[in-house]
Amino acid sequence: MASSIRPARAIRLVLLLEAVLGVVVLSWSLLDQERTERDLDRLQRTHVDLTVKLIADGLGHATASMDAIFEFAEEELAIRLQWLANLAMQDIGDSDLAALGLQLYLREMPDTEPEAVLAPQLRERQPVVLERLRRLPREEPLSESLLAEENLLCASAPLPTGRAVACRSAEIFRRIQQEASLGHWMREVAASPVRYVQVQDAEGILAAAGELGAQPAWEDDPLLSDTLRSGAPFYRALSLPDGELFEGLSAMELPDGSQAVLRVGLDANPVAGMRHSVRRRHLSLLAAVFVLLMGTLVAGWRLSARDRRLQALEEAAAERERERQRWQSLGQMAAGVAHEVRNPLNTARMAAQRIEREFTVPDGEREEFRELCRVLLAECDRIGRVIEEFLDLSRPLSLNPAPVRAEDFEPALFAGARLRAAEEKKTLLIQTGDLRPGRFDLPRLRQIADNLIGNALDATPPGKAVRVALRSEGERLWLSVEDEGPGMGPELLERIRQPFTSTKARGLGMGLFVCRRLAEAHGGDLSIESQPGQGTRIEVRVTSLPAPDEAKE
């Protein structure tokens, strides 16, 4: 097989390299996907932790600021109370209160009615305001409880006999408290991608901001109590009807010292989109590697099949060359034998013809004499045909193709076979399909048909039929001959393809061999199918031969 290319080893090496490359690429892709998943999860956790820290730090700073503000307000009111304590009540007017930024000043003395100076906007409610002021604790210098309806912040200071109370507008303190409250900080951070922030304890939701949606009760969500009990943060992914959510839970100490759970929910749809993108990239890479491997496998299979076909063709060509050389040697020997036999045979034939013409015999023996002469001449003819078959072995097989019309095939190929079948009283069924004109050596095709149909008629017993089919397949002519004879076993079927093998008592065994040579000379082939007891089927395929001008091109 030096002339053919055998890529099997190279293909296996390429497949191995591609498999290793595919495993490396897929391993890298899986590791990259896992790393990306971890990074995205870490990003979400970091975002939740920063939000929790922002709320906790903001609330702590706000609480400290409020304490400082109230401390400053306490000192400021104490100074104003001390200054007003040096004045008589009748000397304190609206302008004094306005100058000090106060809206009310009250003195309470034992066993006397309290005296008060009120800003004009409070005078309509003086009795109610005074009654509420009397309930302010004496031991607290500054009351952080607001007189809600009057919007006042009040402080008291002791006098030698009694006490004094001063009140100022609480509007600025109320605004500061709102801006420093837990709810304010939660609203500040409840912006994309934070979907909601919520403070919850066993009693319910204490504060919330953002798009909460339906929330389970405390007892229905064991992770809430676990977070409060352990103090460690927990994270979880939630699937909601409107998308994906990533939630972080952290224990939080409120300004009053109680414990609650701070829940921060992040919109996980962008991260889910990135995850899907990474997975699609991984699947695309997997598909590409799979297609590459499958393509290589298919290419390897096709190249291996081509290699096997080339090997089969070269082996067949080598076998034909060996057979040609073998039969060329045998043909040369046969030609020598035929030459030596032909001259005596011609002499014997001429002698038989002369005897039949010139010799006379009694009338009673004349008919037997002529029959013997005919037999002698027929046997000479048969020996002559055998000699011609031997001579064919030594001659190069040449064809004389000519244009053949479609309607010329059937009469040219089957006329003789029809006459023989009629003489032997056997059934010959001929079926012709779509026939196309072409260039064939019609006498050689008739030789093939006569030989195959003759063998079939010889093998077919009376009452059985021989079926013949003829049709065109593109540029090829297809001939099939099927008999209902005894058939052949595998061993005889293998030997029948060789010359000098025959199932007939008087056969030389050259017919099928010659038919095969003629079919191959027409660019075709001959195949045999047979089983014992089921008859034999022979198919011949020949190709239309090109014109001389086409052959030169």
C-alpha positions as semicolon CSV with decimal commas, in nm:
position;residue;x (nm);y (nm);z (nm)
1;M;0,000;0,000;0,000
2;A;0,289;0,233;-0,072
3;S;0,084;0,432;-0,323
4;S;-0,207;0,511;-0,089
5;I;-0,218;0,758;0,198
6;R;-0,301;0,607;0,535
7;P;-0,401;0,884;0,773
8;A;-0,533;0,655;1,050
9;R;-0,238;0,718;1,284
10;A;-0,240;1,092;1,216
11;I;-0,616;1,101;1,267
12;R;-0,586;0,923;1,602
13;L;-0,317;1,171;1,707
14;V;-0,533;1,467;1,601
15;L;-0,833;1,321;1,782
16;L;-0,625;1,269;2,094
17;L;-0,492;1,625;2,081
18;E;-0,840;1,765;2,024
19;A;-0,981;1,555;2,307
20;V;-0,708;1,683;2,543
21;L;-0,769;2,037;2,421
22;G;-1,143;1,992;2,467
23;V;-1,097;1,866;2,824
24;V;-0,864;2,155;2,904
25;V;-1,104;2,411;2,756
26;L;-1,405;2,259;2,933
27;S;-1,216;2,240;3,264
28;W;-1,113;2,603;3,230
29;S;-1,470;2,698;3,143
30;L;-1,608;2,513;3,446
31;L;-1,351;2,672;3,676
32;D;-1,422;3,013;3,525
33;Q;-1,794;2,961;3,573
34;E;-1,745;2,858;3,936
35;R;-1,515;3,156;3,997
36;T;-1,766;3,393;3,839
37;E;-2,047;3,242;4,048
38;R;-1,841;3,294;4,364
39;D;-1,753;3,651;4,265
40;L;-2,117;3,736;4,195
41;D;-2,227;3,583;4,525
42;R;-1,950;3,769;4,708
43;L;-2,058;4,091;4,535
44;Q;-2,414;4,049;4,658
45;R;-2,303;3,967;5,012
46;T;-2,071;4,267;5,015
47;H;-2,353;4,491;4,895
48;V;-2,582;4,362;5,172
49;D;-2,308;4,399;5,436
50;L;-2,234;4,756;5,324
51;T;-2,605;4,842;5,338
52;V;-2,634;4,698;5,690
53;K;-2,320;4,883;5,796
54;L;-2,449;5,208;5,645
55;I;-2,777;5,180;5,834
56;A;-2,612;5,078;6,160
57;D;-2,343;5,346;6,141
58;G;-2,590;5,610;6,025
59;L;-2,831;5,526;6,304
60;G;-2,548;5,529;6,560
61;H;-2,418;5,864;6,442
62;A;-2,772;6,004;6,429
63;T;-2,841;5,889;6,784
64;A;-2,517;6,046;6,906
65;S;-2,601;6,365;6,719
66;M;-2,949;6,379;6,871
67;D;-2,801;6,331;7,217
68;A;-2,561;6,619;7,152
69;I;-2,841;6,839;7,020
70;F;-3,062;6,773;7,318
71;E;-2,771;6,835;7,551
72;F;-2,710;7,166;7,378
73;A;-3,081;7,250;7,396
74;E;-3,080;7,168;7,768
75;E;-2,789;7,403;7,832
76;E;-2,946;7,672;7,617
77;L;-3,282;7,653;7,797
78;A;-3,105;7,647;8,137
79;I;-2,929;7,974;8,050
80;R;-3,258;8,132;7,941
81;L;-3,434;8,010;8,257
82;Q;-3,156;8,151;8,472
83;W;-3,181;8,490;8,300
84;L;-3,560;8,502;8,323
85;A;-3,551;8,403;8,691
86;N;-3,398;8,745;8,769
87;L;-3,694;8,928;8,618
88;A;-4,032;8,992;8,766
89;M;-4,316;8,824;8,583
90;Q;-4,483;9,156;8,503
91;D;-4,158;9,266;8,338
92;I;-4,152;8,973;8,093
93;G;-4,339;9,042;7,770
94;D;-4,389;8,897;7,423
95;S;-4,082;9,074;7,291
96;D;-3,866;8,917;7,562
97;L;-3,990;8,570;7,469
98;A;-3,934;8,636;7,101
99;A;-3,582;8,768;7,169
100;L;-3,499;8,451;7,363
101;G;-3,658;8,222;7,102
102;L;-3,921;8,104;7,352
103;Q;-4,293;8,062;7,317
104;L;-4,382;8,011;7,683
105;Y;-4,244;8,089;8,028
106;L;-4,408;7,956;8,349
107;R;-4,341;8,003;8,721
108;E;-4,494;7,775;8,981
109;M;-4,492;7,882;9,348
110;P;-4,625;7,684;9,639
111;D;-4,983;7,761;9,737
112;T;-5,030;8,006;9,452
113;E;-5,158;7,993;9,099
114;P;-4,889;7,955;8,834
115;E;-4,797;8,260;8,638
116;A;-4,723;8,229;8,264
117;V;-4,629;8,439;7,965
118;L;-4,736;8,283;7,631
119;A;-4,671;8,373;7,272
120;P;-4,984;8,501;7,096
121;Q;-5,039;8,174;6,902
122;L;-5,070;7,978;7,232
123;R;-5,301;8,206;7,428
124;E;-5,619;8,046;7,291
125;R;-5,510;7,713;7,439
126;Q;-5,353;7,852;7,759
127;P;-5,551;7,637;8,006
128;V;-5,476;7,313;7,823
129;V;-5,110;7,399;7,779
130;L;-5,066;7,496;8,142
131;E;-5,230;7,178;8,258
132;R;-4,994;6,967;8,050
133;L;-4,691;7,164;8,170
134;R;-4,779;7,093;8,532
135;R;-4,738;6,720;8,451
136;L;-4,377;6,757;8,340
137;P;-4,149;6,566;8,579
138;R;-3,966;6,801;8,816
139;E;-3,658;6,581;8,832
140;E;-3,590;6,592;8,455
141;P;-3,426;6,915;8,345
142;L;-3,527;6,853;7,976
143;S;-3,831;6,665;7,854
144;E;-3,778;6,490;7,523
145;S;-4,146;6,413;7,507
146;L;-4,306;6,663;7,272
147;L;-4,632;6,840;7,328
148;A;-4,758;6,709;6,999
149;E;-5,047;6,943;6,947
150;E;-4,856;7,255;7,051
151;N;-4,527;7,139;6,891
152;L;-4,324;7,248;7,196
153;L;-4,006;7,129;7,363
154;C;-3,997;7,223;7,732
155;A;-3,746;7,224;8,020
156;S;-3,781;7,300;8,391
157;A;-3,543;7,448;8,646
158;P;-3,583;7,476;9,026
159;L;-3,637;7,809;9,196
160;P;-3,576;7,891;9,562
161;T;-3,945;7,835;9,612
162;G;-4,097;7,639;9,321
163;R;-3,982;7,595;8,967
164;A;-3,971;7,764;8,628
165;V;-4,058;7,609;8,290
166;A;-3,952;7,743;7,952
167;C;-4,074;7,606;7,613
168;R;-3,952;7,667;7,263
169;S;-4,070;7,551;6,920
170;A;-3,992;7,185;6,859
171;E;-4,014;7,208;6,480
172;I;-3,641;7,197;6,421
173;F;-3,596;6,913;6,673
174;R;-3,883;6,718;6,513
175;R;-3,721;6,757;6,170
176;I;-3,382;6,649;6,307
177;Q;-3,540;6,348;6,475
178;Q;-3,710;6,246;6,153
179;E;-3,388;6,279;5,955
180;A;-3,194;6,086;6,219
181;S;-3,454;5,813;6,261
182;L;-3,415;5,451;6,155
183;G;-3,687;5,489;5,895
184;H;-3,504;5,782;5,734
185;W;-3,182;5,585;5,695
186;M;-3,373;5,285;5,561
187;R;-3,544;5,503;5,300
188;E;-3,208;5,651;5,203
189;V;-3,056;5,312;5,121
190;A;-3,372;5,160;4,968
191;A;-3,266;5,246;4,614
192;S;-3,170;5,021;4,322
193;P;-3,049;4,753;4,347
194;V;-3,184;4,742;4,707
195;R;-3,547;4,637;4,677
196;Y;-3,639;4,673;5,043
197;V;-3,499;4,722;5,396
198;Q;-3,695;4,594;5,692
199;V;-3,651;4,574;6,070
200;Q;-3,850;4,293;6,224
201;D;-3,878;4,118;6,557
202;A;-4,114;3,863;6,703
203;E;-4,383;4,129;6,750
204;G;-4,386;4,223;6,381
205;I;-4,232;4,473;6,140
206;L;-4,088;4,773;6,327
207;A;-3,976;4,977;6,026
208;A;-3,960;4,919;5,654
209;A;-3,880;5,093;5,329
210;G;-3,896;4,990;4,964
211;E;-4,104;4,732;4,779
212;L;-4,180;4,480;5,051
213;G;-4,443;4,256;4,897
214;A;-4,585;3,967;5,099
215;Q;-4,365;3,878;5,398
216;P;-4,395;3,561;5,607
217;A;-4,471;3,585;5,976
218;W;-4,190;3,550;6,229
219;E;-4,292;3,199;6,329
220;D;-4,315;3,088;5,964
221;D;-3,955;3,183;5,889
222;P;-3,716;2,995;6,125
223;L;-3,416;3,177;5,977
224;L;-3,527;3,502;6,145
225;S;-3,508;3,356;6,496
226;D;-3,183;3,175;6,406
227;T;-3,029;3,506;6,299
228;L;-3,138;3,677;6,620
229;R;-3,019;3,389;6,835
230;S;-2,679;3,336;6,671
231;G;-2,597;3,697;6,589
232;A;-2,431;3,579;6,264
233;P;-2,548;3,708;5,927
234;F;-2,737;3,476;5,691
235;Y;-2,788;3,502;5,317
236;R;-3,036;3,335;5,086
237;A;-3,170;3,351;4,732
238;L;-3,544;3,387;4,681
239;S;-3,753;3,338;4,368
240;L;-4,045;3,578;4,343
241;P;-4,313;3,609;4,075
242;D;-4,150;3,928;3,949
243;G;-3,792;3,800;3,947
244;E;-3,498;3,685;4,155
245;L;-3,408;3,828;4,498
246;F;-3,100;3,802;4,721
247;E;-3,169;3,865;5,089
248;G;-2,931;3,921;5,378
249;L;-3,034;3,897;5,744
250;S;-2,836;4,052;6,031
251;A;-2,901;4,097;6,402
252;M;-2,933;4,465;6,497
253;E;-2,945;4,650;6,829
254;L;-3,204;4,928;6,834
255;P;-3,153;5,261;7,016
256;D;-3,367;5,139;7,307
257;G;-3,135;4,839;7,353
258;S;-3,372;4,576;7,211
259;Q;-3,272;4,328;6,940
260;A;-3,428;4,291;6,596
261;V;-3,345;4,145;6,257
262;L;-3,245;4,378;5,974
263;R;-3,347;4,233;5,637
264;V;-3,196;4,373;5,319
265;G;-3,336;4,249;4,987
266;L;-3,135;4,304;4,666
267;D;-3,270;4,283;4,313
268;A;-3,086;3,973;4,187
269;N;-3,213;3,993;3,828
270;P;-2,896;4,168;3,695
271;V;-2,678;3,911;3,868
272;A;-2,904;3,631;3,745
273;G;-2,865;3,773;3,394
274;M;-2,487;3,766;3,430
275;R;-2,507;3,408;3,560
276;H;-2,719;3,308;3,262
277;S;-2,473;3,481;3,031
278;V;-2,182;3,290;3,184
279;R;-2,374;2,963;3,156
280;R;-2,468;3,035;2,795
281;R;-2,104;3,108;2,720
282;H;-2,006;2,781;2,884
283;L;-2,273;2,589;2,692
284;S;-2,171;2,757;2,367
285;L;-1,811;2,660;2,431
286;L;-1,920;2,306;2,517
287;A;-2,124;2,290;2,196
288;A;-1,831;2,423;1,992
289;V;-1,593;2,165;2,140
290;F;-1,853;1,892;2,084
291;V;-1,905;1,997;1,722
292;L;-1,527;2,011;1,673
293;L;-1,483;1,661;1,815
294;M;-1,777;1,525;1,617
295;G;-1,645;1,690;1,301
296;T;-1,306;1,534;1,360
297;L;-1,466;1,196;1,426
298;V;-1,671;1,221;1,107
299;A;-1,368;1,337;0,911
300;G;-1,163;1,055;1,059
301;W;-1,434;0,804;0,981
302;R;-1,462;0,928;0,624
303;L;-1,086;0,931;0,577
304;S;-1,063;0,582;0,724
305;A;-1,344;0,469;0,493
306;R;-1,160;0,625;0,200
307;D;-0,843;0,450;0,312
308;R;-1,028;0,120;0,328
309;R;-1,178;0,181;-0,016
310;L;-0,838;0,268;-0,157
311;Q;-0,695;-0,043;0,000
312;A;-0,977;-0,255;-0,140
313;L;-0,937;-0,100;-0,484
314;E;-0,561;-0,151;-0,482
315;E;-0,599;-0,508;-0,362
316;A;-0,859;-0,569;-0,631
317;A;-0,631;-0,408;-0,891
318;A;-0,338;-0,617;-0,773
319;E;-0,555;-0,928;-0,784
320;R;-0,670;-0,845;-1,136
321;E;-0,313;-0,784;-1,242
322;R;-0,205;-1,119;-1,097
323;E;-0,502;-1,284;-1,264
324;R;-0,423;-1,113;-1,594
325;Q;-0,066;-1,229;-1,583
326;R;-0,177;-1,579;-1,487
327;W;-0,429;-1,597;-1,769
328;Q;-0,192;-1,436;-2,013
329;S;0,053;-1,719;-1,948
330;L;-0,227;-1,974;-1,969
331;G;-0,361;-1,806;-2,284
332;Q;-0,024;-1,821;-2,451
333;M;-0,001;-2,188;-2,369
334;A;-0,362;-2,242;-2,482
335;A;-0,291;-2,058;-2,805
336;G;-0,005;-2,295;-2,878
337;V;-0,219;-2,597;-2,803
338;A;-0,509;-2,455;-3,007
339;H;-0,277;-2,394;-3,303
340;E;-0,159;-2,751;-3,289
341;V;-0,517;-2,881;-3,265
342;R;-0,674;-2,649;-3,523
343;N;-0,490;-2,789;-3,828
344;P;-0,578;-3,157;-3,760
345;L;-0,931;-3,041;-3,671
346;N;-0,971;-2,860;-4,004
347;T;-0,843;-3,169;-4,183
348;A;-1,091;-3,389;-3,997
349;R;-1,379;-3,149;-4,077
350;M;-1,292;-3,138;-4,449
351;A;-1,263;-3,516;-4,452
352;A;-1,607;-3,547;-4,290
353;Q;-1,759;-3,310;-4,545
354;R;-1,595;-3,503;-4,834
355;I;-1,713;-3,835;-4,699
356;E;-2,069;-3,701;-4,674
357;R;-2,055;-3,571;-5,035
358;E;-1,857;-3,837;-5,224
359;F;-1,917;-4,170;-5,057
360;T;-2,223;-4,374;-5,124
361;V;-2,379;-4,634;-4,899
362;P;-2,664;-4,876;-4,939
363;D;-3,010;-4,722;-4,925
364;G;-3,089;-4,887;-4,595
365;E;-2,789;-4,729;-4,426
366;R;-2,798;-4,385;-4,596
367;E;-2,994;-4,208;-4,320
368;E;-2,769;-4,344;-4,045
369;F;-2,462;-4,249;-4,253
370;R;-2,578;-3,888;-4,288
371;E;-2,661;-3,863;-3,916
372;L;-2,313;-3,983;-3,826
373;C;-2,161;-3,725;-4,061
374;R;-2,369;-3,447;-3,901
375;V;-2,260;-3,557;-3,555
376;L;-1,898;-3,561;-3,666
377;L;-1,928;-3,210;-3,811
378;A;-2,110;-3,081;-3,497
379;E;-1,839;-3,215;-3,271
380;C;-1,575;-3,054;-3,490
381;D;-1,765;-2,724;-3,455
382;R;-1,784;-2,765;-3,080
383;I;-1,411;-2,831;-3,058
384;G;-1,361;-2,526;-3,275
385;R;-1,563;-2,309;-3,034
386;V;-1,356;-2,441;-2,743
387;I;-1,043;-2,354;-2,937
388;E;-1,177;-2,001;-2,997
389;E;-1,247;-1,961;-2,624
390;F;-0,894;-2,065;-2,547
391;L;-0,764;-1,822;-2,805
392;D;-0,967;-1,542;-2,645
393;L;-0,760;-1,589;-2,331
394;S;-0,445;-1,495;-2,519
395;R;-0,592;-1,196;-2,700
396;P;-0,637;-0,848;-2,551
397;L;-1,006;-0,791;-2,494
398;S;-1,108;-0,507;-2,726
399;L;-1,448;-0,346;-2,768
400;N;-1,606;-0,177;-3,067
401;P;-1,864;0,055;-2,913
402;A;-2,124;0,221;-3,132
403;P;-2,436;0,426;-3,066
404;V;-2,730;0,206;-2,967
405;R;-3,088;0,330;-2,966
406;A;-3,316;0,248;-2,677
407;E;-3,549;0,038;-2,894
408;D;-3,256;-0,175;-3,027
409;F;-3,159;-0,336;-2,694
410;E;-3,437;-0,591;-2,653
411;P;-3,438;-0,751;-3,002
412;A;-3,060;-0,754;-3,022
413;L;-3,003;-0,910;-2,679
414;F;-3,294;-1,153;-2,641
415;A;-3,392;-1,278;-2,989
416;G;-3,175;-1,589;-2,969
417;A;-3,275;-1,660;-2,608
418;R;-3,645;-1,644;-2,699
419;L;-3,598;-1,902;-2,978
420;R;-3,403;-2,138;-2,750
421;A;-3,662;-2,112;-2,473
422;A;-3,937;-2,186;-2,723
423;E;-3,749;-2,490;-2,859
424;E;-3,691;-2,623;-2,505
425;K;-4,051;-2,537;-2,404
426;K;-3,939;-2,333;-2,104
427;T;-4,082;-2,003;-1,978
428;L;-3,871;-1,693;-2,035
429;L;-4,009;-1,376;-1,874
430;I;-3,839;-1,055;-1,997
431;Q;-3,916;-0,721;-1,836
432;T;-3,769;-0,401;-1,974
433;G;-3,778;-0,073;-1,787
434;D;-3,681;0,279;-1,889
435;L;-3,404;0,235;-2,147
436;R;-3,180;0,516;-2,267
437;P;-2,955;0,527;-2,573
438;G;-2,581;0,498;-2,525
439;R;-2,255;0,374;-2,673
440;F;-2,203;0,000;-2,624
441;D;-2,045;-0,296;-2,801
442;L;-2,381;-0,457;-2,877
443;P;-2,242;-0,795;-3,000
444;R;-2,046;-0,827;-2,676
445;L;-2,359;-0,743;-2,474
446;R;-2,547;-1,010;-2,673
447;Q;-2,268;-1,254;-2,586
448;I;-2,322;-1,174;-2,217
449;A;-2,700;-1,212;-2,243
450;D;-2,680;-1,539;-2,442
451;N;-2,435;-1,687;-2,195
452;L;-2,624;-1,590;-1,879
453;I;-2,973;-1,676;-2,011
454;G;-2,839;-2,000;-2,158
455;N;-2,695;-2,103;-1,822
456;A;-3,025;-2,012;-1,655
457;L;-3,225;-2,219;-1,903
458;D;-2,988;-2,511;-1,847
459;A;-3,038;-2,488;-1,470
460;T;-3,417;-2,440;-1,480
461;P;-3,626;-2,759;-1,476
462;P;-3,943;-2,792;-1,686
463;G;-4,238;-2,601;-1,548
464;K;-4,019;-2,331;-1,397
465;A;-3,939;-1,984;-1,533
466;V;-3,635;-1,770;-1,604
467;R;-3,684;-1,402;-1,526
468;V;-3,483;-1,137;-1,709
469;A;-3,491;-0,763;-1,634
470;L;-3,323;-0,484;-1,831
471;R;-3,327;-0,113;-1,749
472;S;-3,112;0,201;-1,754
473;E;-2,975;0,375;-1,445
474;G;-2,829;0,703;-1,564
475;E;-2,535;0,619;-1,792
476;R;-2,541;0,255;-1,685
477;L;-2,728;-0,044;-1,828
478;W;-2,849;-0,298;-1,572
479;L;-2,920;-0,662;-1,666
480;S;-3,057;-0,919;-1,420
481;V;-3,108;-1,293;-1,490
482;E;-3,281;-1,507;-1,226
483;D;-3,356;-1,878;-1,249
484;E;-3,547;-2,126;-1,035
485;G;-3,281;-2,394;-1,047
486;P;-3,115;-2,584;-0,761
487;G;-2,895;-2,293;-0,660
488;M;-2,541;-2,309;-0,518
489;G;-2,383;-2,326;-0,176
490;P;-2,119;-2,081;-0,052
491;E;-1,827;-2,302;-0,151
492;L;-1,946;-2,356;-0,509
493;L;-2,050;-1,990;-0,533
494;E;-1,694;-1,887;-0,456
495;R;-1,545;-2,128;-0,710
496;I;-1,794;-2,052;-0,988
497;R;-1,638;-1,708;-1,028
498;Q;-1,317;-1,869;-1,152
499;P;-1,270;-2,021;-1,501
500;F;-1,294;-2,395;-1,565
501;T;-1,564;-2,432;-1,299
502;S;-1,902;-2,552;-1,420
503;T;-2,213;-2,721;-1,282
504;K;-2,290;-2,878;-1,623
505;A;-2,157;-3,214;-1,731
506;R;-2,045;-3,083;-2,072
507;G;-1,957;-2,729;-1,969
508;L;-1,605;-2,592;-1,999
509;G;-1,659;-2,337;-1,722
510;M;-1,551;-2,032;-1,923
511;G;-1,888;-1,856;-1,965
512;L;-1,913;-1,658;-1,642
513;F;-1,546;-1,570;-1,656
514;V;-1,585;-1,428;-2,006
515;C;-1,901;-1,241;-1,904
516;R;-1,721;-1,083;-1,613
517;R;-1,432;-0,975;-1,835
518;L;-1,674;-0,820;-2,084
519;A;-1,863;-0,637;-1,806
520;E;-1,541;-0,496;-1,661
521;A;-1,427;-0,391;-2,009
522;H;-1,753;-0,190;-2,029
523;G;-1,666;-0,016;-1,700
524;G;-1,905;-0,233;-1,500
525;D;-1,915;-0,546;-1,290
526;L;-2,091;-0,879;-1,240
527;S;-2,238;-1,009;-0,913
528;I;-2,388;-1,348;-0,822
529;E;-2,639;-1,435;-0,550
530;S;-2,744;-1,794;-0,488
531;Q;-2,866;-2,024;-0,215
532;P;-2,926;-2,399;-0,230
533;G;-3,285;-2,473;-0,334
534;Q;-3,366;-2,106;-0,409
535;G;-3,215;-2,051;-0,751
536;T;-2,946;-1,812;-0,872
537;R;-2,955;-1,441;-0,953
538;I;-2,684;-1,275;-1,162
539;E;-2,665;-0,899;-1,215
540;V;-2,449;-0,725;-1,473
541;R;-2,391;-0,349;-1,481
542;V;-2,217;-0,186;-1,778
543;T;-2,148;0,181;-1,850
544;S;-2,202;0,371;-2,172
545;L;-1,860;0,419;-2,327
546;P;-1,747;0,767;-2,439
547;A;-1,702;0,861;-2,802
548;P;-1,340;0,872;-2,929
549;D;-1,335;1,253;-2,914
550;E;-1,466;1,251;-2,556
551;A;-1,212;0,985;-2,458
552;K;-0,925;1,202;-2,588
553;E;-1,050;1,500;-2,386
